[in-house]
Amino acid sequence: MKITLKKVFWFFLFILILCLFLRATLENTVTRHLYPFPYKEIIIAEAAKYELDPLLVISIIRIESNYNYTAESEKGARGLMQIMPETGFWVAEKLDLEDFTDESFYDPKVNISLGVWYINDLLRLYDQNLYLALAAYNGGRGRVNKWLESGIWDGSRESLGNIPFTETRNFVLKVEKAYDQYRQLYPDEPGGLSKD
C-alpha cells in the first residue's frame, strides 16, 4: 500500500477533528459535573409560575447552599436557597402555605417555592434589574433602597464595586458567573429572564 501525502493529510485532519470533538465533549461533561442541575423538575415547575429562568434559580442555589438542602448559615438562613426565617414565614403567608414550620425550610420543594417567589418579587420591585434583585436577595431590600436613595450605588453592573457590603458584592458576582456558566452548559433549558 502506497502512502501518499494526500492520505497523510486526510489522516491527520481526521485525527485533529476527532481530538477537537473529544475535547469539547469531555470539557462539557466535566463542567456539567461541576455545575450539576439537581432538583431540576422542581426548579423548572416553580420558575415557570413566574416566567423566571430556571438557570438563574439553580445559580442562586449553587452559590447559597452548594445544592445542600440541609444547609444553614451562621446568620440562620436555611435550606437550598438560604431563606432567612422571617422572610420565609412572610413568603409562606403570601403563598398561603398551610402547616409551614421551621422544618419546612429543609424541604427542597418548599424552599425552592419560597426562593423563587421571593426573587420574582424582588425582580418585580426593581423593574427586572437582576443586579438590584440579587443584591436585595443577599443584603436585604432595605439596604439596597438606602444605597439607591443615597447614590452609593445606581444598580448597574458597571458600579457593582460601589456596593458597601463585600459579602453582597461577592454574592452578586458569584451568581452572575454561575448563571453565565449554566447558560453555556444548558442552553436548551426553558427560561424567561434575560440578564441584559
Secondary structure, DSSP 8 states (H G I E B T S, - for coil): ----HHHHHHHHHHHHHHHHHHHHHHHHHHHHHHS--TTHHHHHHHHHTTT--HHHHHHHHHHHHTT-TT-B-TT--BTTTTB-HHHHHHHHHHTT-TT--GGGGGSHHHHHHHHHHHHHHHHHHTTT-HHHHHHHHHH-HHHHHHHHHHTS--S-STTGGG-S-HHHHHHHHHHHHHHHHHHHH-TTS-------
